[in-house]
């Protein structure tokens, strides 16, 4: 008899392994049943800060800035220009109290916007990047330096980046 057989035999005692496994399953089912929420209990709410997922089917209702149908509101995909021009234009028009520095990373098709207040303090870093990128360097630097960070994806069909959505997210981080 091998070590494992002896070990299992010692745990199972006089019971067979099949009987022991059945007992564990029965106990687990009983615990789950007794701890289950009542049928008419309210469903937990999704936190407001949770990222929005793109809809899984065409029948699924669209949200404010995501969904299978392009919203009427101006968005990154209906804008007559590049995504870089779209975000730059919004930031310059809506956040004129800040100096907004723009830079590019051509290696990974990303655009960076740094919001600087009148005193010269960096108040926000926004990264607009491909959803295929898994780069974390800039985000890690922002966290390390206590600089608020936002990310938008420029190539995620169904995530429209409507003008109001972009403005609200930036305002939320700037406290403006």
N, C-alpha and C positions, 0 to 999 in steps of 0.2 A: 504494500500500500504506500503510495507516494505522499509527500508532505501535504499537498493540497487536499487530497482525499482525507487524510487524518484531520486536517484543520476543519474542513467542512463537516466531517463526522462529529468532531468535538462540539461544533456550534449546534448542529442539528440534534444532538443527543440521541435519544431512542427513535426519534421521528426520521422518516426518510426525507431526502432532499426535496422530492416533489411535494410532500406535505408541508414542509417548511416554506417553500416558495409560495404555495397556495395561501398559507396563513399570512405571509407578508402582503400579498396582493389584496386579500380580504380586508386586512387592517388598513391599508392605504385607501381602498375604496370607501370604507366606513369614515375615515378621517376627512376625505374630500367631500363626501355627502354631508356630513355634519357641519363642515365649515363653509359650505357653499352659500352664496348670497341668496336671499329670498327671490322668488321669481319676479316680483314687482318692485324690487329695489332699484333706485336710480342708477344709471350707468355712470361710471367715473368720467369726469370732464377732462378733455385734453387741455394741458396748459397752453395759455395764449402764446408763450414764447417758443413752443415746439415748432420745428420746421415743417412746412406744408409738403405733403407728398403729392406727386402728380396723380391724377385720377387713373384708376386701373381699367376703366372701360368707358366707351362713348356714352353710355347711359348715365354714368355718374355725374352728378351736378357739379358745375364749375364753381370755384371760389372766386374771391376778389381778383386775384392775380394768377390763377392757375386753372387748368381745366382743358377739356378737349376742344372747346370753342374759343376762338380769339375774342377777347372783350372789345367793346366799342371804344373804350378809353385808349388814348395813345399808349403804346407799349413798344418795347424794344423791337418787336418783329414787324409792327406796322409803320415804324419810323422810317422816313426816307433818308437813310444814311447808315453808317456803321454803328455797331454797339458802342464803340468808343465815343463817337460823336453824341450818341443818345445820352449816355451817362454824364459825359462832360457838360453837355448843354443843361441838363437838369441841375447839376451841382452848381454851375455858375449862376443860373437864373434864380434858384431857390435858396441858395446859401451864400449870398453875396457878402455877408458879415465875416466870412472866412476866406482866407487865401487857400485855394485848392490847387495843389501841385499834382500834376499828372505825369506818370512815367509808364513805360512799356517793358514787358519781358517778351521779346519776339521768339525766344526758344520754346515758350509754352503758350503763346497766344493769350497773354494776360495783360490787363491794364490795372494800374494802381493809382489811387487818389488819396492824397494826404490832406486832411483838413487842419489848418493852422489858424488859431485865433489871433486877435489883435496884439496880444502880448508875446506872440511867437511860440506859444505852446502847441504841440501837436495834440489835437483833440479827438481825431478819428482817423482810422486807416481803412479804406475800402478797397477790396480786391474783386475784380470782375474777371472771371476765369472760365476755362472749359470744364465741364462736368467730368471729363475724362482725366483731368489732372488730380493727383492726390498730394500735391505740394502742401506742406504745412509750415515751411520755414518762416514766412512773413507772419502768419498767425501766432506762431510760437514766440517770435520776437516781440509782437505786440503784447501778448500776455505777460511776458517777462518784464516789459517796460511799463505795464499798467496803461496801455493805450487801447481804447475801445476798438474793436475790429468787426467789420461786416464783410460778408462775401455774397456776391451774386454770380450766377452762372449765365453765360451769354449764349449757350448752345443747348439748352434743355427745352425741347419742344413741349409746350403745355405749361411751362413756367414763364409767363408773359412779361414779368417785370413792368407792370403798369406804372405810369408816372406817379400816381398817388401812393402806390405801394413802396416804391423806391424812396419817395420823399418822407413818408411816415417812418420807415425803418431808420433812415439817416437822422431824422429829427429825434427819434427815440433814443438814439445813442448819443446825440449831441446835447440832449436836454433842451433843445430849442423849441 
